[in-house]
Amino acid sequence: MLRLETAGESHGECLVAVLSGLPAGVPVSTELIDRELWRRQQGYGRGGRMKIERDHAEIVAGVRHSQTIGAPIAILIRNREWANWADALPVEKREGDEAARRPVTRPRPGHADLAGALKYNFPEVRYVLERASARETAARVAAGALAKALLREFGIEVLSHVVAIGSVRLERRASWEELVELSRREEILLGCVDPEVERRMKEVVDEAYRTGDTVGGIFEVVAHGVPPGLGSCASWDRRLDGRLAQAVVSIQAVKGVEIGDAAEAAASFGSRVQDPIRYDAAARRFVRASNHAGGIEGGMSNGEDIVVRGYLKPISTLRRPLESVDLVTREPAAAAYERSDVCVAPAAGVVGEAMVALVLADAFLEKFGGDSLEETRRNFEGYREQLRRY
């Protein structure tokens, strides 16, 4: 139902997001999209690129008079850095190009560099790293803001926070109210809801700065207000947990995904990690006594908060270059260094929100359909009445 395509290179003219499948009539605000783009750029440990870019969404198709029109939506995010790369990455070949190019012949371990050069038969890795760069996630965040706008019309909100940086971890659950407060901050350090834990996280990042290293972490995305029944138990590729896992692990540097308390459950007895079912007579709905399942059972949302964690490896570009090989000489060489971050966990959490929102919006439209927001709302209200009568 919902399809996202992104285009653009890290140092190219712009990034492009094309989102198709949203019904007509969804309210859209470039101000809200820009707020999401701003959140993605924040966080202690970010690199120098964030001081250059001031991301702004330009909607060039699919939205008129602040509403979707049912057509594909195209968003541009211009790269300020392009001014410094126009001669190195021109669209059309020109005389003297070779002198202006900035080839990278020493692939960086942990990046797409070498695998991409081999796959596409490139003599060096510039084109690979330009497209594989996490700069691409700005386009995802812009599209995710549109998915959030749809979900918000039905009382569904998606937020994130950082639960671990290196070995320092938040050892309690964050409340929804804490996540809302965190999302409203005008200054973001490391995206943790607990100030004392965040202070210790900052010490870990400072140590990475001092030693020329990088550090990984874990972010948690929470979707609040999701109705039961999104996804399916009938077909493997429609299971909601599988779709969420694929979306989150597609984010650059994410190497693992956890739904609910998966890691804890794997080391526990079943009696300790299941969620007893109760009935709330006043609300006329089934509820769980706990949420170890992370809001998903049998591939379907169960009405509780959906909780998804992304496990980030440390960024692979180190100021102390790792061992590599020069693609031209085949001799041992230090890996190339491109300006990079030390810690990206807060930003990755915002990207995680976008990916979770896109998957949930897709599953929502899969179930409720509708070419217009009004039609989708009628279908949704009919389902809510069905649940009330059950």
N, C-alpha and C positions, 0 to 999 in steps of 0.2 A: 504493500500500500504506500509506504513512504520510502523514497530513495534519495540518497545523498551521493553526489559526486563532488570531489574537490580537484582543483588544478592550481598550478603555480609552483615556482621554485623559491627557495629560501631567499635568494638575492635577485629574483626576477622583478618584473614591473609590479606585480600584484598577486594576491591569492584570490581564488574564485571558489565560491560554494554555490552549487545548484541543488536545490531541494525540491523534489516533485512529490505530489500526493497529498498535500495539505488541502483540506476543504476550503471553500470560499467563505469569507466572513470572519476569519480569525484576526483579532486586533493585533497589529504589529507596530512596535515603536523602535526606531533606530536608537533612541536614548537607552532603552533597556538592553539592546544588543551591545551597544558600546560599553555599558556597565559590565556585562559578562566578559567582553574583551579586555577591559581594564583589570578585572579580577584575575584573569589568566596571566597577566603580565606582572603581578605582584609576588612578593615573597622573598624572604632573606635567602641569599645564595644564588640569585639569578645573575646571568652574565651581562656584559656590556650592551648587548643587542637591545635589551629592554629599555636602556637609556636613550636609544635612538628612535625606536618605533613608538608612535602614539596611535594605536590601532583604532580605526574608525570604519564602520560599515556603510557602504554605499549600495543601496538596493536599486538595481537597474531593471528588474523585471519581476512580475508576479504579485506586486503589491501596489495598490492605488488607493489614495485617500485613507491611508493607514490601515487597510484591511487586505487580506489575501483575496485573490480573485479566482482561485481554483487552478491556476496555471503554475508551471514551474517557477520557482523564485530564484533569482540570481543575485548574489551579493559579491561585491568587490571589496578587498582590503588592500590598499596600496602600501607597498614597501618603501619607506623613506630611504632605506639602504640602497635601493636601485640606482640612485644618483652616482654611487661609487662603483657600480658594477656594469653600467651600460656598455662600456667598451669591452668588457671581459665576456659578457653573455648576450651579444646581440642576436636578434631573431634571424636576420639574414647575414650571410657571409659577406665580409668586406675586405678590401685590400688592407694588409697590415694587421689582420686579426691575431695572427700567431703571437705577435709581440705584446698584445694587450691581454691575452688569456692568462688565467691563473690556474694552471694545471696542478693537480694533486696526484703525485705518483707514489706516495708512501701511505698505503691504506691504514686506517685506524682500527685496531682490534675492537670488537664489540659493536662496530657500526656496519652499515650495509655496504661499505666501500668495496671490499674485494669481491664479495659474492655478486654484487651488482655489476661490477666491471666484467666479471667472467660471464654473467648471464647475457649482458647486452653487447659484449665484445668491444668495450671501450678501452682505449689504450691508457686512460687514466680515470680517476674516479669523480671528477668535478660534477658531472651531470647526475651521478648517483646520489652523492651527498646533498646536492641541491634539492632533490625531490624527496629524499628520505628524511630530511631534517624535520625536527619537531615544530619548526615554524609553521608547517602545514596545519597544525592543530588549531591555529587561529580561525581557519575556515570552518573547522568542525564546531568550534565554540559558537560562531555566528549562527550556523544552522541549528545547533542545539538550543539557542535562545528562541528560535521559532517553534521548535518542538515543545519547549517549556510554555510558550504562550498558548498553544493548544491545550496542553494538560492543565494549565491554570484555570481554564474555563470550566473544568470539571472537578476543581478542588484538589488537584494533584500538584505537589511541589517537590522539587528535587534539589538537594543541597549536599555539601561535602565538608569534610574536615580531615586533618592529618592525625593519624593515630600513632605513627612511629617515624622517627628519624634515626637511622643507624640502630643502636641498641637501646635507645631511649623510647619508651612506649607509654601511651596513656592506658592505664590499667583499670579503666572503668568505662561504662557506656556513656556516651554523650546524649543528653536529652534533645528533643526536637527544638525546644526553646533556645538552647545553647547554640544550635546550628543556625537558627534564624538570626540571632544576635551577631554571630560571627560573620554571616553574609552581609550584614549592614555596616561593618566596620569600614572606616575610610583609610585605615592603616593596617596592613596585613604583614605580620612577621613570618610565622611558619604555619598558620592556619590551624593551630591547636586550640581547643576550647578551654584548656586548663593553663593559666599563666605560668605556674611553677614548672609544669612539664615542658611547656614551650621554652622557658628559659634554659632548661637542660638540653633541649633539642638544639638551641642556638649554639651552645657550647660545642656540640658535636660538629656543627657546620663550621664554626670558627677553627676547630682543629683541622678540618679538611682544607680550609683556606691556607692555614699556616704551613701545611705539609705539601701543598700542590696536588691534593687528592680530591676526590668527589665522594659523595655519600648518598645512599639510597634511602628508601622509606616505604611507608604504607599509607595510602589514603582510603577513606571510607566514604561511599556515596549512599545517601539515604533518600528513598522516595516515599513521601508521606501522602496518605489519602488515596492509595491505589485500591480500586475495587477488586474483589475476588473474581477470578475467571479469565484473566488475561493470559495468553499463551495456551498450550494444549498438552494433554498427556497422550494424544492419539498418534502423533507423528514426531519422530526424533528432531526434525529440523524446525518444529514449531514450539518446542519447549522453551519457556521464557528464560530459564536459568542458562541454557545453552546459548541463546541469542545474546544475553547480557555478557556472558563470559567472553564470547568472541569479540564483541564490541569493545570491551574494556581492555582485553589483551592486545588489541590492535593498536593501542596507544603506544607511541614510541617510548622505549625503556621499561614498559610493563612486561614482566616475565611470568606473572602468575595472578590468578583471580580467585577470590574466596566469596562464596555466597553464605551469608549468615555466619554461624560459628563452625565452619567446616573443619578448620585446623584443630580446634578444641574437641570437636565431635569425634574426629579420627583417633584421638587418644583417650576416649572416654567410653564408659558403658552406655548402652542405649537408654537406660532408665534415667540417665542424668542429662540427656541432651534433646529429649523430645518435648513437644509443646502441647500440654494437655488442653483439650477443647472444652470451652464453657459456653453458656448461652446468656447473653445480656438481655433480659426481658424488657428493660426500659428502652434500650436502643433497638430491640428486635433484630439482633444480629449475633452470629457466632463469633467468639473471640478466642484468643489463645492466652494461656496463663504466662507464657514466655514467648520469645521469638528467636530461638536457636536456629530455626530454619531460614531466617532472613526473609520472611514474607513470601516464600515460594515453596510449594509442596507438589510433587508430581509434575513439575514443569509448568505449574500455573500459579498465579498470584493467589494468596489466600486471605487478603484483606488486611494483613498486618503490614508494617513498614517493610519495604524491600531494602535490604542491606547488602551492598556489594563492596568488596575491598580490592584494590589494585596494589600489587607488590612491585615496587620500582627497583630495578638494579641501579647501582651508582652510574652516573653518566660516564660514557666510555672515553670521552676526550679529556685527557689529563694534561695539566701543565707540566708534569713530568712524563714526557712521551713514553709510551710502551714500545716494546720491540716489534719491528715490522720488517718488510722487505721492499726495496725500491722496484717498482714495476718495470723500469727501463733497464737498470743494470742487473737486477736480480740479486743484488748484494744486500746484506743486512743493513738496516737503517732505522733510525728513530721514527715513529709514526708522526704523521703531519699533525699540526695543532691548529684547529680553527676555534675562534673565540667561542667559549662554552660556559655552561652553568656549573655550579658546584652542587647545588641541591634544587630539585624541581618539584618536590612533593606538593606544595600548595597549588602550584599551577596545574600539575597533573590531576589534582582533585577536581578542578574546574572543568578540565577536559573530560574527566570521568563523568561529571554531571551531564555534560552535553551528550556523551555517548549513551548513557543510561536513559536520558530523556528521549533521544531519538528512537531507541528500541521500544520504550514504553509507548511512545506516540504511535509507532508502527503497529504494535500489538493492540493498542486501543482502537485504531482505525480498522484493523483487521476484524475486530469483534463488532464494532458499532457502525462502521462505514459512514456513508453520507457524503454528498457532493457539496453540501453547504454546512456551516456550523449549526444552523437550526435543525437540519435533518439529523445530524449526528447527535444533537442534544435530545431530540425526540426518541431516538433509538436507545440512548443511554438512560433516559428517564423511564422508558418501558422496562429496561432490565432492572433498574433500581426497584421498581414496583414489583417485579417478579421476585426479587430477593426478599422484599418485605413480606410477601405473601407466603414464602416458602415455610 
